[in-house]
Amino acid sequence: MAKENNIIGKRIEMLRKRKKLSREKLGAIIGIAGNSVYRIEAGFNLPSSEVVIQLSKFFDVPADYILGIDKYSENENENNFNMKKIPVYEKVAAGLSGVAEPIDYPVDEIYIPLGSRGEFAVEVVGDSMEPEIKEGDYVIVDTNAYIESGNRVVALINDGADALVKVYRKTMDGPAMLYSLNQKYDPIILTDDLKWEIVGKVVSLYRRYG
């Protein structure tokens, strides 16, 4: 019997219908049988990780969306399903300062589900946020989010000359800092002379496969 709360299957079906593809055609594109697509959409089977990667690449959406990890509305259906386009800006450092270029013009664009938070994305360079965020990932940024200690953020320092993806930390009696997840990097103390600014909160991760 098919599952009633079949988020994964529903989303794959909506993506397929949006491109006006039959199950057989989609199956041929991603390397599985049309009947296998039917069983996934109906909730009888779950897609393998390889199939999720292929679907993510083909439909150009985050794997998290296909897997139903992001916020899901029970009112989603073929008629109101849509995507929004957001710009991707120049690379942002996830490493030492001095290797990033300013965020000043879009170099690419990606699609994310309509209603998702985030106004733009930036591509990460460096390894200071590994293993969570890898070089080449896109971090999606919400410029309207309230920033709390522990949030992943995009920050500008040196009057915008350097852009970094870091963990923001602020204690009651100490200075604000930017931390790396990779422990080989020292924290950056946010003093006034750094001329720093928090651009926004990292709310999602977009990873291109292959």
Sequence and secondary structure as in RCSB ss.txt:
>XXXX:A:sequence
MAKENNIIGKRIEMLRKRKKLSREKLGAIIGIAGNSVYRIEAGFNLPSSEVVIQLSKFFDVPADYILGIDKYSEN
ENENNFNMKKIPVYEKVAAGLSGVAEPIDYPVDEIYIPLGSRGEFAVEVVGDSMEPEIKEGDYVIVDTNAYIESG
NRVVALINDGADALVKVYRKTMDGPAMLYSLNQKYDPIILTDDLKWEIVGKVVSLYRRYG
>XXXX:A:secstr
   SS HHHHHHHHHHHHTT  HHHHHHHHTS HHHHHHHHHTSS   HHHHHHHHHHHT  HHHHTT S   TT
  TTT  EEEEEEEEEEESSSTTS     SEEEEEEEETT S SEEEEEESSTTTTTS TT EEEEETTS   TT
 EEEEEETTTTEEEEEEEE  SSS  EEE SSTTS  EE  GGG  EEEEEEEEEE    
